[in-house]
Amino acid sequence: MKVYTKTGDQGLTGLLGGTRVAKADLRIALYGEVDELNSHVGVTRAHSGEGFSQDKLLKHIQSRLFDLGSQMACEPSQRAKFKLPDILPEHIKELEDAIDVMTADLPQLKNFVLPAGGVAASSAHVARTVCRRVERSFVAFHSLHPDDLKDIHLQFLNRLSDYLFILARTLVHHGGHKEEIWKP
């Protein structure tokens, strides 16, 4: 099977249900940003090293991001036909539980911190900022298409950005680095 299909050479792409839309369509841009976020989570995993305590959850997050992307890549009327996986309340709970566990092991945060502290922590900060951008794009898309995506999708993204922030702090702490405090 060839990787290239040439079907997008004119600036159109296909949704899962078969509808052709412009590659500049807000839906395409949004799930492209989710894909970018997923890649940054992968980079964070790679920099965190094998055996890192959060690796299993990070891999699980990557699968959930694919679930979210599949929801976005399909028109709402076609989703039941394809039986697409979706974000569930327990996925948000998993993030919250991980945040609580990691936070208990960190010094109390009293200042803003600079996004630094080693390659792994810095990559988690990049993933966090990309996640926040995805949130903003999601809100913009949702305001135009309120029945298209679910509130739980935004909740997942919001909690994921919180998780990535605490993950970055954890990587700083366990990597033997010192958090750099923002000095205005």
N, C-alpha and C positions, 0 to 999 in steps of 0.2 A: 504494500500500500504506500502510495506516495504521500508525503507530507503536504505538498502544495496541490491545491485543487483549481486554482485560477478563478474560482467563483467570486472572489472578493476584489478582483482587479479593477473593477469600476467603482469601488468605494462602498459596496453594499456587503452585508453579511446576513446570515440566516439565524433566526431565533430557533429554539428547539422545536417549535410547532411548525416550522417551515416558512413563516413570514419573512420576507426580505426587508431589511431596514438599513438606513445609512450607518456607516461605521461611526459617524459623529453623533448618532442618536444618544440621548441622555442615558437610556438603559444600558447601551453598549459601554459608554464611558464609565458608568457606575460599576458594572461587573468587571470591567477592566481594572478599576481601582481596587476592587476586592481581590483580584488576581495578583495585583502588585503587592497588596498587603500580605497575601499568602506567601509570596516570594520573600518578603522581608522577614516574616516569621521563620521561614526556612533558613535564611542567612543567620538569624539569631540562634537557631538550633545548631547550625554548623559551628558557630563561634563559641557556643556554650560548652561544647565537647561531649563526647560519649559519656554516659553515666550521670549526666546532670539530672538532678532530681525533678526538674520540670519538663524534661524531654518528652516523656509519654504524653503529658497534657498538651504540650506544644504541637506534637504530631496530631493529636485529637483535634486541636483548634484548626489546624490546616484542613482536616477533613470537613469540619463544620463550615469553614470558609468556602470550600467547594460546594457544600450543600447550599449555602447562601447564594453563591454564584449561579448554581443551577436554577434556583428559584427566579433569579433576575433574568436568566437567559431564556425563560419560557413565558409565553403570554399566560395570564391568569386563567383564561378559559381552557388552556391546554394542560395545566399542571396535574389534574386528576388522571388524565389519560396516561401520563408518564410516571405517575406515582413517585414523584421526586422526594428525596429526603429533605427535611426541614429542620430549622432551629426549634428546640424544645425548651421548656422551662428548666429542665434538669441541666441543660448545657450552661445556662446562666448561673445556676447554683454551683456547678463545678468551678466556674471562674471565681465566684464569691468565696467558696471554701478555700481555694488556693491562695487568694488574696489574703484571707484571714491567717492562714498558716504562715505565709511568708512574712506578713506584717509583724507577727508576734516575735519574729527573730531579728527584726530590724530596729535600729535606734529610732526614737521618735523624731518625726520630721517637724522642724520648727522654722525652716526657711525654704525658699525656692532653691532647687539644685540645678546646676548646669548639666546638660545632657552629655556626660562624659563618663570616665571611669573604666577604661579598657574597651577593647574591640567588642566583646560580647554585650556589655552594658550599653555601649553606644549604638549597637545595631538594634537592641531592644527599644531604645529611645526613638530611633528612626521608624521602627515598626509602629510605635505608639503614635507618632505624628502622622504617619500615613493612615492609621486607623481613624484618627480624628478627622482627617480630610474625607475619608469614606463616610463618616458620620454626617458631615456637612453636606456632601453630595446626596446622601440618602435622604436627608430632610428636604433638600431642594426637589428631588425626584418625587418624593412622597407627597409634597404639597401640590404637585401637578397631577399625580396619579394616586390618589388616596386609597383606592381599592386594590392597588397592584401589589404592594408589599405590606407586610404585617408589622405592627408595633413591636412585636418580640424581636424582629430583626434589628431594629434600632437599639433595643435594650441590650441585645447581645453585643453589638458593636460598642456601645457605651461601656459596658462592663469589661469588654476586651481591652479597651484603651486603658482602663484603670489597672487591669491585670498586667499589661505590658509595662506600665510605669513602675509598679511594685516589682515586677520581674527585673527591670533595669536596676532598681535599687538593690535587689538581692544579688544580682551579678556583681555589682560594685562591692558589696559587703563581703561576699564569699570569695571574690577574686583578689582580696587583699588591697583593694584600692580605697581611697578616701573620697567621699562625696564632696564635690566642689560646690560651695555655697555661692549663690548669686549675690554679688556685691554691687548695688546700684551706684 
